[in-house]
Amino acid sequence: MTARTDLALVRAARLDDEDAFAEIVDRYAPGMLRYAMRMVGEQDLAADAVQEAFVSAWRNLDSFEGRSTLKTWLYRLAHRRVVDLLRVRRAVPVDDEVLAHQGDHPGSVTLGWTAPSTDPLQAVLDRELLDALRAALLELPEQQRATWLLREIEGMGYQEIAETLGTTAASVRGNLHRARTTLGVKLERWR
């Protein structure tokens, strides 16, 4: 069976075809959850943000005009929920001791970008690098972090990122450059 296009799925979902909407969710939820998780740092909050984005999408399918891709529209909805969560969380101070043990429990942020090494020393170095990257990403201003994640992890183009974040392609380029520069400095040890 041939996969239906995004626009065909949207048209069907607008006619209350729940299977079509489920296909949209199956297609985009993993990437949206990955993005939200890396933005907020907590699995439950990320899942809530993505779920709220899909509820909003279902309720507002008629407002999707196709000027951007469905992927961009959905990521924009998720990004809005993430920003709302980050605003609420900003006022809560984090104890340094909590950050020191962030990777020690099952709910910790997992980037999962490398295959496990059979060399114990390499495995330790890989773990240190991922921990340092995770910490450095969380220190970036949210627009830079969002831009870097959407480009480097989700593979979006500059215009898609601009539409997702509600900004311009020039702003995306600037934020990406600043994020890469900051991460390069913070991760100098692993070059």
Backbone torsions as a table, in degrees:
resi	resn	phi	psi	omega
1	MET	NA	137.1	-179.7
2	THR	-79.8	136.6	178.0
3	ALA	-67.8	137.3	178.7
4	ARG	-76.6	148.6	177.5
5	THR	-71.5	162.9	177.7
6	ASP	-58.9	-43.2	-178.3
7	LEU	-65.0	-36.9	176.6
8	ALA	-65.5	-39.5	177.9
9	LEU	-65.6	-41.0	178.7
10	VAL	-63.0	-46.0	179.4
11	ARG	-59.2	-43.7	179.3
12	ALA	-66.2	-42.3	-179.9
13	ALA	-64.6	-34.3	177.0
14	ARG	-62.6	-24.2	177.9
15	LEU	-93.7	22.8	178.0
16	ASP	66.5	28.4	174.5
17	ASP	-82.0	98.0	-176.8
18	GLU	-66.3	-30.0	177.6
19	ASP	-65.6	-37.7	177.6
20	ALA	-64.6	-42.8	179.2
21	PHE	-67.2	-37.3	177.2
22	ALA	-61.7	-35.7	177.0
23	GLU	-66.8	-37.9	175.4
24	ILE	-61.8	-46.5	179.4
25	VAL	-60.1	-47.6	179.7
26	ASP	-59.9	-35.7	-176.7
27	ARG	-72.7	-39.6	-170.2
28	TYR	-113.3	-16.9	-177.0
29	ALA	-60.5	-42.4	-178.6
30	PRO	-58.5	-45.6	179.7
31	GLY	-68.6	-39.5	178.9
32	MET	-64.6	-39.6	178.6
33	LEU	-67.1	-41.1	176.3
34	ARG	-58.1	-47.2	-179.9
35	TYR	-62.2	-51.1	-177.9
36	ALA	-62.1	-39.6	-180.0
37	MET	-61.6	-42.6	-178.8
38	ARG	-74.8	-21.2	177.3
39	MET	-81.3	-43.9	-174.8
40	VAL	-98.4	-21.5	175.6
41	GLY	80.8	3.9	179.5
42	GLU	-135.2	128.8	-176.5
43	GLN	-57.6	-47.3	-176.9
44	ASP	-63.5	-43.1	178.8
45	LEU	-65.9	-40.8	178.9
46	ALA	-63.0	-44.6	179.5
47	ALA	-62.7	-40.1	177.2
48	ASP	-62.0	-43.9	-179.8
49	ALA	-61.5	-44.1	-179.4
50	VAL	-67.9	-41.5	178.4
51	GLN	-61.7	-44.3	177.6
52	GLU	-62.6	-36.9	178.0
53	ALA	-63.4	-42.2	179.5
54	PHE	-70.9	-34.8	175.2
55	VAL	-62.2	-45.0	178.0
56	SER	-62.3	-41.3	179.0
57	ALA	-61.4	-45.4	-179.4
58	TRP	-60.4	-44.5	-178.0
59	ARG	-70.3	-26.1	-172.8
60	ASN	-117.1	24.2	179.6
61	LEU	-55.3	-33.6	-179.7
62	ASP	-65.5	-22.5	-179.6
63	SER	-83.2	-11.5	176.5
64	PHE	-75.3	112.2	-174.9
65	GLU	-99.6	-5.5	178.3
66	GLY	82.7	9.4	177.5
67	ARG	-69.0	-29.7	172.5
68	SER	-116.5	175.3	177.0
69	THR	-75.0	159.4	176.3
70	LEU	-59.9	-40.4	179.0
71	LYS	-57.8	-47.9	180.0
72	THR	-61.6	-43.4	-179.9
73	TRP	-61.9	-44.9	-179.6
74	LEU	-66.6	-42.4	178.6
75	TYR	-64.6	-35.1	177.6
76	ARG	-63.9	-43.0	176.4
77	LEU	-60.7	-43.3	178.9
78	ALA	-65.6	-41.4	-179.8
79	HIS	-60.8	-41.4	178.5
80	ARG	-60.5	-42.1	179.2
81	ARG	-65.9	-40.3	178.6
82	VAL	-62.0	-45.4	179.6
83	VAL	-61.2	-41.0	176.8
84	ASP	-59.9	-43.6	178.7
85	LEU	-64.0	-41.5	-179.6
86	LEU	-66.0	-36.0	177.9
87	ARG	-63.2	-43.5	-179.9
88	VAL	-66.3	-40.1	-175.7
89	ARG	-77.9	-21.1	-175.3
90	ARG	-54.5	-34.0	-174.9
91	ALA	-78.8	-7.9	-176.5
92	VAL	-93.5	115.0	179.1
93	PRO	-70.2	146.5	179.7
94	VAL	-111.2	129.4	179.8
95	ASP	-72.6	136.2	179.2
96	ASP	-57.4	-32.6	-179.8
97	GLU	-64.3	-36.5	177.6
98	VAL	-64.4	-44.0	179.2
99	LEU	-64.8	-34.8	-179.2
100	ALA	-63.0	-28.7	-177.6
101	HIS	-111.5	21.0	-175.9
102	GLN	-56.2	-40.3	-176.9
103	GLY	-86.1	4.6	-174.7
104	ASP	-88.0	-3.7	-176.7
105	HIS	-130.0	160.6	-174.9
106	PRO	-59.7	-27.3	-177.6
107	GLY	-86.1	6.1	-176.3
108	SER	-71.5	160.9	179.7
109	VAL	-68.5	129.4	177.3
110	THR	-122.3	121.3	-180.0
111	LEU	-85.3	-36.0	173.7
112	GLY	59.8	38.3	-176.0
113	TRP	-92.0	-11.8	-177.4
114	THR	-125.5	150.8	175.1
115	ALA	-76.7	146.4	179.6
116	PRO	-61.9	141.9	-178.9
117	SER	-92.5	147.1	175.4
118	THR	-84.7	-15.1	177.1
119	ASP	-86.0	118.2	-177.0
120	PRO	-58.2	-40.5	179.9
121	LEU	-64.8	-43.9	178.6
122	GLN	-64.0	-37.3	179.1
123	ALA	-62.3	-40.4	178.3
124	VAL	-66.1	-44.5	179.5
125	LEU	-63.9	-41.0	177.6
126	ASP	-61.9	-42.9	-179.9
127	ARG	-63.4	-42.9	178.6
128	GLU	-62.7	-42.1	179.1
129	LEU	-63.1	-46.9	179.8
130	LEU	-63.0	-40.2	177.3
131	ASP	-63.2	-42.7	179.6
132	ALA	-65.9	-41.6	178.2
133	LEU	-63.8	-44.6	178.7
134	ARG	-57.3	-48.2	-179.5
135	ALA	-64.9	-42.2	-179.5
136	ALA	-64.5	-39.8	178.1
137	LEU	-62.6	-41.8	-179.1
138	LEU	-67.3	-22.0	178.4
139	GLU	-83.8	-18.3	179.4
140	LEU	-66.0	147.2	171.1
141	PRO	-57.9	148.2	-170.7
142	GLU	-58.4	-36.5	178.8
143	GLN	-65.9	-40.4	178.1
144	GLN	-67.0	-43.5	179.4
145	ARG	-62.3	-46.2	179.7
146	ALA	-61.0	-45.0	-179.8
147	THR	-61.5	-47.5	-178.8
148	TRP	-61.9	-45.5	-178.8
149	LEU	-64.3	-43.8	-179.2
150	LEU	-66.4	-34.1	179.9
151	ARG	-80.3	-55.1	-171.1
152	GLU	-79.9	-32.5	-177.3
153	ILE	-99.7	-45.0	-177.2
154	GLU	-90.5	-10.0	174.1
155	GLY	70.8	23.3	179.6
156	MET	-76.4	151.9	175.1
157	GLY	-81.6	168.4	-177.4
158	TYR	-57.8	-44.1	-178.3
159	GLN	-67.1	-39.6	177.2
160	GLU	-61.4	-43.4	179.1
161	ILE	-63.1	-44.0	179.6
162	ALA	-58.5	-45.0	179.2
163	GLU	-66.3	-40.2	-180.0
164	THR	-63.7	-42.7	-175.6
165	LEU	-92.5	-3.6	179.1
166	GLY	69.0	44.0	-178.4
167	THR	-138.4	-164.4	179.9
168	THR	-105.4	161.6	177.3
169	ALA	-63.3	-34.7	178.0
170	ALA	-64.6	-40.4	177.4
171	SER	-64.9	-39.2	177.5
172	VAL	-60.7	-46.6	179.1
173	ARG	-59.0	-44.3	179.7
174	GLY	-64.3	-46.0	179.0
175	ASN	-64.4	-39.3	179.2
176	LEU	-65.6	-42.6	178.2
177	HIS	-61.1	-46.9	-180.0
178	ARG	-64.2	-40.2	179.0
179	ALA	-64.0	-46.2	179.4
180	ARG	-62.7	-40.3	179.1
181	THR	-63.4	-48.0	-179.5
182	THR	-62.5	-45.5	179.4
183	LEU	-63.9	-38.2	178.0
184	GLY	-60.6	-41.1	178.4
185	VAL	-67.7	-46.5	-177.1
186	LYS	-68.0	-26.7	-177.7
187	LEU	-108.3	19.6	-178.8
188	GLU	-52.8	-37.7	-176.9
189	ARG	-57.4	-29.0	-175.7
190	TRP	-96.8	12.0	179.0
191	ARG	-83.2	NA	NA
